[in-house]
Structure formats: C-alpha cells, structure tokens
Amino acid sequence: MDKITLYREYIKTLLTNYAKDDISTEEVDVQLIFDTENDHYQWMNVGWEDLNRVYRTVIHLDIKNGKIWLQQNLTEENPAADLVKMGVSREDIVLGLHPPYKRPYTDYGVA
C-alpha cells in the first residue's frame, strides 16, 4: 500500500474513532466527510440547538503534497500525536492551524 493510501486509511480510522464519542441528537447530526478524491477529511456537527444554528467543523485534516495537514481541532484530542502512534512520521504532519512562522518551532513538519 502506498503512503497516501495508508494516510487516508489512518485519517478515516482516527476520525471515526473520535466521532464515536460525539453525541448526535434529533436536531444535531454528527457527520464524517471523507473526500478521498481531493483529500479533505472532516468531522462536523450540523443542525440546530434550540434557535441556534450548529455548523461546526470539529476536526479538519487534508493531505497535501504527501503530508497530512491538521487544519482545525476543537477537541481535547491530539490528532497529530495519534497519527504518529499510527506510524506517520512527524515530518509528514503539518500543523496548518498554526501560522507559518510558528511551524518551525513545533515538533512537526513545516510544509
């Protein structure tokens, strides 16, 4: 299995496991979006809480240029560390949620 295919599987497994703990209600859906053609992966909450619209990207990961980009994380989880535990090298993970000038100071890739 090539690296990108493996990374896709890791991301899908990770988001599926994380989303199991999310609570779906009659008004708020838990959605997992796996766009394997363009390599965009999201865990979202969509719906209504009383009179308030819920449209929240909980975690967003992309694969760009052979690296996994963490674009959003609204959880207590550490997807980057969990991906490393799954076998992804730190250099292949970019913390896209940090500005470019901060990325060289993380333990992860810079792009």
N, C-alpha and C positions, 0 to 999 in steps of 0.2 A: 504494500500500500504506500503510495507516495505521501510526502509530508503534508500537502494541502488537504488531501482526502482525510488523513489522520487528524489534522487540526479541526476539520469540520465535524468529525465524529466526537472529538473531545468537547468542543463547544456545545454541541447538541446535548451530550450527556450531562455536562455541567449545568446548563440552563434548565434542563428537565428536572434534575435533582433539586436545584434551588427552588424552582417554582412549585414543587410538591408541597412545600410548607406555606405557600401563599393561600389565602382564603378567598375563594370565589363565592360570590353571593348571587342572589337573583338579579341584582342591579349592576354588579361589577364582575366582569369576566377576567380571568387570567388567560392571557394569550401568549403563546410561544410562536415567534415568527422566524422561520428558517429559510432564508433566501440563498440557496446553495449556488445559484447561477451568478449572482453578484456578490456573494459572500457577506451578507448582512444578517445578523442574528440578534433577536431582541426578546426580552421577557417584558410584557406590558400588562397594565391594568386599564380596562376600558369600561366605562359605564357611568352610573350616577350614584352618588351618596346624598340622599335627600334631594335638595335642589342644586347640588354642586356637581358639575361635570368632572369625571375622573378620566383623564387621558395621560397616563404616566408611563414613561419608559423606565422600568426598574433597572434593567441591565441591558447594555447595548455593546456588542462586540462585532468587529469587522475583521476580515482577512484582507490585507493589502500588501502587495509586493512580498508575499511569503511570510508575513508577520501577522500576529494577532494583535489587533488594536482594541484596547479597553476604552470605549468612548463614554460610558455612563455606568455608574454604580450607586444606587440608592439603598444599598443593603449593608448589613454588618458583615457580610461575607467578603472574602478576599479572593476574587476570581483569578488574579494573577498568580498568587501563591498556589492555588488549587490546580491551575494549569501546569505549573512547574512540577507539582507532585504527580501529575498525569504523564509527564515526560517531555513537556515543551521546554526548550532552553530559554533562559531569562533574556537572551539577546533577541529572541523571536517574539517577545511580548513588548508592546509599546503602550505606555500609559497615556493615551490620547486625551484623557480628561485633564491632564496637566499641560500647561503651556510649554511650547518647545524649549524655552530657556531653562526649565526645571528638569526636563527629562534626563539630561546627562548626570544629574545628581541622584537619580533613582538607581535601584539595582537591576533595572530592566533596559531593554533596547531603546534606541533613540530615533529610529526610523530608517 
